[in-house]
């Protein structure tokens, strides 16, 4: 068993051009040593290996687990933690050093990949907040009941495709804004509306929609007022806009003012249910689900279930 207070760090190297993963780790190692932090590092060899490493660290007695990666790595870590009994999960504290293709949950709290030393200084102070986790409950094509937890959001429709393409674009382009704009324009002339049936609070909506975002946090700009500690989900529903309105919407999204757009209908709720047409893309924390949920599925929130280190 490891000594009390020792960190277990899971390093997820970036897969982007012009980035040297060895030098990036060496920079973090220097900061950790300067702050006198005791740690052990394991490296994730593939994007789907994080949950296995989290399991390994917990079984070896680590109570502080730092994900040196992005939103997908955090998502995998949280989904493993949610498999544990609450008593065991409550003994684990999760932290992040942003180093991914998308780092939106880290950005929500003020962590920045370009300020590594500041991030490690904040983590060392270990100011912990219990945060909410969203969950999508659905049935797949094999009639299996599934669930996937999320920190950021669930996207349904066009933006799910944009987020997936944005992830691929950021392997080539450093700017997260440029990657989003290019992804948007590449998809602009493809199918932009999907038949959906939604039940939110007392309202039922059944029509063709461009995209729906269910945010536990800011939802990559689509639910800018959402916070992961009020036990509620923010929902942004975007109807089919005309071309100029779509371009205006992209501008407002990049300015975090998407709720000002005339085609956006906002909600706040603890739970919603939905049914969508086949082949409608659905993403969870920026990663596409493997296939469209079959039949009616449900999205809900679990209040204050993860210990997360936030800045001082």
Helices and strands as residue ranges (DSSP letters): E 7-11, H 21-34, E 39-43, H 50-59, E 64-68, H 71-81, H 86-89, E 93-96, H 104-109, H 116-125, E 127-139, E 145-150, E 153-157, H 158-169, H 176-187, E 194-200, E 203-215, G 219-221, E 233-239, H 243-254, G 258-260, E 264-269, E 271-276, E 282-284, E 287-288, E 294-310
